[in-house]
C-alpha cells in the first residue's frame, strides 16, 4: 500500500515536471532556465542580454531569424541583445552555418566544438555553450547549423525554449515574462528531420482568408507572406504551396518569390499548376487552349517563362498536367501523351537552367484520375517525387509497396484538413483530430512515403493545432507513438497558455475536434442524429454544451494576455460548434412537434432556432470585429449554414421552420425520453439487456497476439472513444485467420439462442495497397470459422460518400448461437492498418442511430 502511494506520488511529480519542462514545445526537454549554475550560459541577467555575433557572409534567412530572436528576447525579458561584429565581449552568442561563419569554423578546427553530428546533414542544428572559446571571451553560446535552415531552426528552437510560441503572431499567443534566462550546459539538438520537405497549402481561401488579407494587407502580398514564412520556419516546416484562388504568388507581388527564397522557404505550386506557374497566370497570359495536343507551342512558351522566372530559387517544380481549373484531362488523353508532356517539361527545365533535369527537385502529384494513369502504367523518371494523395477526407488512397524498388525521388503525401468538393465542402472550422492524422501519416511513414508531406490547411486559421502536429510529426514520427498523443495535446496547450490549465485545455481540444470530425459542420442538419432513439441528438448537444460551459468558465479566469489566443484556439470553435449543433437540434424538434400538432413546443423550438442562428452570427461578428482589436476581420466569414449540395451557399441561410397558430392544435405531448441504451456488465460480461450490446474496441476481454502481430490502442480516435489496430502496420496479409493467430476477444452474455448480427465500426481506411483485392478483417463467435469482411470502398462511390460523411464504415455480419449465456466474439487480424472503433451486437433490439447506443 505504501509502495503504491510512493509510486503514485512519483508519477504525479514526473508528470508535473514533464508539463513544466516541456512547455517549450511538444516533445522537447527544456534547456533554458531562469537560474544559472556551473557551465550555464547567461542569455539575460540583471537587465542585460549577451550580444549576438553573425558573419557578414551568412545566409539572409539566418540574419532574419536572428533579428526575430532579438525581438523575442526583448518580448520575454525587456532586454534587447545587441549585434556584435567582433569577439570583443566576455560573453557572446555566435550564430552561423558551417562554412559560412569563420568563428564557428575556427572552433571546429581547434576541436572546441564537435559538429560530427550535424556536418553534412540536412537541416540539422546544434546549440551548445562553449567555455573560453576565444581570448578574452569567457563563454559563448554557439548555434550552428548544417545548412541555412539548420541554423534558422536552431535560432527558432531557442526562441521556443525561452517561451515564444511559433503562433505568437498568427494566434496572438503572449509569452510569459522572465527576468533572467540561462542555457544549460551540454549539446542541444533535435536531430535531422525524418521527412525532407514539410509544408502547408493555403487553399479554398475565399471568402475568409482573401477578405482578411485585403483588409489587413491590401491583398495576398509579401507583407502577409513574411508572417507566413516565419511561422512555417518556427514550426520547423520548409515548404509552401501559396494561395491560388484568384491569386498568383509569383505574379501578384514580385517580392513574394524573392522573399521566400531569402527567408529559406522552399516554394511549389499545387498539384494542377505545372512548371511553377499559377492557374491565374494562364488566365492572364495564356494563349490558346489548355490542351497539349492542340496548343503544344503555346503551353511550352508559357511553361518556359515559369522556369525563367523561378531561376535558381529553391523550388520543387510540379510536372505533369491536369485539365484547366483542376479538372480531369479530356477523355481522349492517353498515357503516351502525358509521358511526352513530362519529357518536354523536363527538357524545358534543362534548357532554361542549364542543368540536368535530375538536379532540379520535381514532383508529380497522383491526384484523383492521375493516379489511374499511374495504375495503368504511366511512369516518370526516377528522380521525380511521386506525390501520393488522400481522398480529400484524410484517408490515403495509395502507398508504395514494401517490396518496391526505392525511387531516387522518393514518395510524398498530399493531405487535407480542408476541402472544396464532394460529397460536401468542409472549410469553416477544424474537423481533424491529431489521432486520425497520426494514424494515416504514420502509415505513410512506415510505407516509406517520406520525401514530401504537404497538407491543405484552407485559410490557415483555425487549423493551428493540427498544423503544429502535422509538422512536428513529420520532423520525428518516432517521438510520437500512439500512447503519447494525449501528451502531445497537453504539451501543445502548455506552450500556448502555460502549464496551469494545460491538461484541461488539451482535453477540450481533443473533445471538440473529435465531436467535429464525427460530422463536419457543413454536413450537419436536423436529420443527422436520431431525435428519439437513445436520446441521441439530446446527448450530442448536451456533450457540446457541457464543453462550451467548461470553456467559457475557463475563459473567464484566463489572464488578460491569454484572452485573445484562448478565444481563437479554444473558445471560438467550441462556442460556434455547440451553437450550430443545438440549432439543428431545435430544428429537428420544431419539425417533430409540428407533425404532432403541438403548437406550443413547435413554436418554442422555432424561436430557439432563430435565437441560435443570430447567436452564430454574433460569434462570427465578435471574431471579425472585436477580437484582437479587429486584427482578424473577415477570417470568420466562411458560410456554413444552408448547404443544399456539395458547394457552399452564397450566404448563411436559416433552416426552414414550421410555425403553427397557437389555437390550431391542442396536442401537448412532449418528445419521449428514452433509455440511452447503455450496455450493462453482469459478472464481468457485456449483457444484452436491451436486445443489443455496445462495446468500445479498447475494452476487449483479451488481446491475443502472435509472433508477428500485437495490438495498439489509438486514444481519442474515431467518433466515440478510441481505435484499436494490429501492430506493426507494415506487414503482409494473413491469408487464413483462426486458431492462435492474432485476435481480440470480447466476452458477452446473451439472453437467448438464435440469430445474432455483429456490426463492426471501422475507421474509413482505404485499400492503400491498391492490389484491387480489398482490405480485410475477420470476425467470429466462439469456435465458428472466421468470416472475412472487406472494408475497402471505392473513392467517389456512394458507400465512400456515406463513409466519409459519417467518418466510419459500419459492416455487419450474421451469426447463429446455439444457446443463451456466455459467448466470445473474436475479431481477427487479416490486413494491417484496419482500425476497429466499436463492436455492436444486435440480438433483436437494436434501433437506428448515428453513433450507435452507448457502451
C-alpha positions, 0 to 999 in steps of 0.5 A: 500500500505504501509502495503504491502511494510512493509510486503514485506520488512519483508519477504525479511529480514526473508528470508535473515536471514533464508539463513544466519542462516541456512547455517549450514545445511538444516533445522537447526537454527544456534547456533554458532556465531562469537560474544559472549554475556551473557551465550555464550560459547567461542569455539575460541577467540583471537587465542585460542580454549577451550580444549576438555575433553573425558573419557578414557572409551568412545566409539572409534567412539566418540574419532574419531569424536572428533579428526575430530572436532579438525581438523575442528576447526583448518580448520575454525579458525587456532586454534587447541583445545587441549585434556584435561584429567582433569577439570583443565581449566576455560573453557572446552568442555566435550564430552561423552555418558551417562554412559560412561563419569563420568563428564557428569554423575556427572552433571546429578546427581547434576541436572546441566544438564537435559538429560530427553530428550535424556536418553534412546533414540536412537541416540539422542544428546544434546549440551548445555553450562553449567555455573560453572559446576565444581570448578574452571571451569567457563563454559563448553560446554557439548555434550552428547549423548544417545548412541555412535552415539548420541554423534558422531552426536552431535560432527558432528552437531557442526562441521556443525554449525561452517561451515564444510560441511559433503562433505568437503572431498568427494566434496572438499567443503572449509569452510569459515574462522572465527576468533572467534566462540561462542555457544549460550546459551540454549539446542541444539538438533535435536531430535531422528531420525524418521527412525532407520537405514539410509544408502547408497549402493555403487553399479554398481561401475565399471568402475568409482568408482573401477578405482578411488579407485585403483588409489587413494587407491590401491583398495576398502580398509579401507583407502577409507572406513574411508572417507566413514564412516565419511561422512555417520556419518556427514550426520547423516546416520548409515548404509552401504551396501559396494561395491560388484562388484568384491569386498568383504568388509569383505574379501578384507581388514580385517580392513574394518569390524573392522573399521566400527564397531569402527567408529559406522557404522552399516554394511549389505550386499545387498539384494542377499548376505545372512548371511553377506557374499559377492557374491565374497566370494562364488566365492572364497570359495564356494563349490558346487552349489548355490542351497539349495536343492542340496548343503544344507551342503555346503551353511550352512558351508559357511553361518556359517563362515559369522556369525563367522566372523561378531561376535558381530559387529553391523550388520543387517544380510540379510536372505533369498536367491536369485539365484547366481549373483542376479538372480531369484531362479530356477523355481522349488523353492517353498515357503516351501523351502525358509521358511526352508532356513530362519529357518536354517539361523536363527538357524545358527545365534543362534548357532554361537552367542549364542543368540536368533535369535530375538536379532540379527537385520535381514532383508529380502529384497522383491526384484523383484520375492521375493516379489511374494513369499511374495504375495503368502504367504511366511512369516518370523518371526516377528522380521525380517525387511521386506525390501520393494523395488522400481522398480529400477526407484524410484517408490515403488512397495509395502507398508504395509497396514494401517490396518496391524498388526505392525511387531516387525521388522518393514518395510524398503525401498530399493531405487535407484538413480542408476541402472544396468538393464532394460529397460536401465542402468542409472549410469553416472550422477544424474537423481533424483530430491529431489521432486520425492524422497520426494514424494515416501519416504514420502509415505513410511513414512506415510505407516509406512515403517520406520525401514530401508531406504537404497538407491543405490547411484552407485559410490557415486559421483555425487549423493551428493545432493540427498544423503544429502536429502535422509538422512536428510529426513529420520532423520525428514520427518516432517521438510520437507513438500512439500512447503519447498523443494525449501528451502531445495535446497537453504539451501543445496547450502548455506552450500556448497558455502555460502549464496551469490549465494545460491538461484541461485545455488539451482535453477540450481540444481533443473533445471538440475536434473529435465531436467535429470530425464525427460530422463536419459542420457543413454536413450537419442538419436536423436529420443527422442524429436520431431525435428519439432513439437513445436520446441521441441528438439530446446527448450530442448537444448536451456533450457540446454544451457541457464543453462550451460551459467548461470553456467559457468558465475557463475563459473567464479566469484566463489572464488578460494576455491569454484572452485573445489566443484562448478565444481563437484556439479554444473558445471560438470553435467550441462556442460556434460548434455547440451553437450550430449543433443545438440549432439543428437540434431545435430544428429537428424538434420544431419539425417533430412537434409540428407533425404532432400538432403541438403548437406550443413546443413547435413554436418554442423550438422555432424561436430557439432556432432563430435565437441560435442562428443570430447567436452564430452570427454574433460569434462570427461578428465578435471574431471579425470585429472585436477580437484582437482589436479587429486584427482578424476581420473577415477570417470568420466569414466562411458560410456554413449554414444552408448547404443544399449540395456539395458547394457552399451557399452564397450566404448563411441561410436559416433552416426552414421552420414550421410555425403553427397558430397557437389555437390550431392544435391542442396536442401537448405531448412532449418528445419521449425520453428514452433509455440511452441504451447503455450496455450493462456488465453482469459478472464481468460480461457485456449483457444484452439487456436491451436486445443489443450490446455496445462495446468500445474496441479498447475494452476487449476481454483479451488481446491475443497476439502472435509472433508477428502481430500485437495490438495498439490502442489509438486514444481519442480516435474515431467518433466515440472513444478510441481505435484499436489496430494490429501492430506493426502496420507494415506487414503482409496479409494473413491469408487464413485467420483462426486458431492462435493467430492474432485476435481480440476477444470480447466476452458477452452474455446473451439472453437467448439462442438464435440469430445474432448480427455483429456490426463492426465500426471501422475507421474509413481506411482505404485499400492503400495497397491498391492490389484491387483485392480489398482490405480485410478483417475477420470476425467470429463467435466462439469456435465458428470459422472466421468470416472475412469482411472487406472494408475497402470502398471505392473513392467517389462511390456512394458507400465512400460518400456515406463513409466519409460523411459519417467518418466510419464504415459500419459492416455487419455480419450474421451469426447463429448461437446455439444457446443463451449465456456466455459467448466470445466474439473474436475479431481477427487480424487479416490486413494491417492498418484496419482500425476497429472503433466499436463492436455492436451486437444486435440480438433483436433490439437494436434501433437506428442511430448515428453513433450507435447506443452507448457502451 
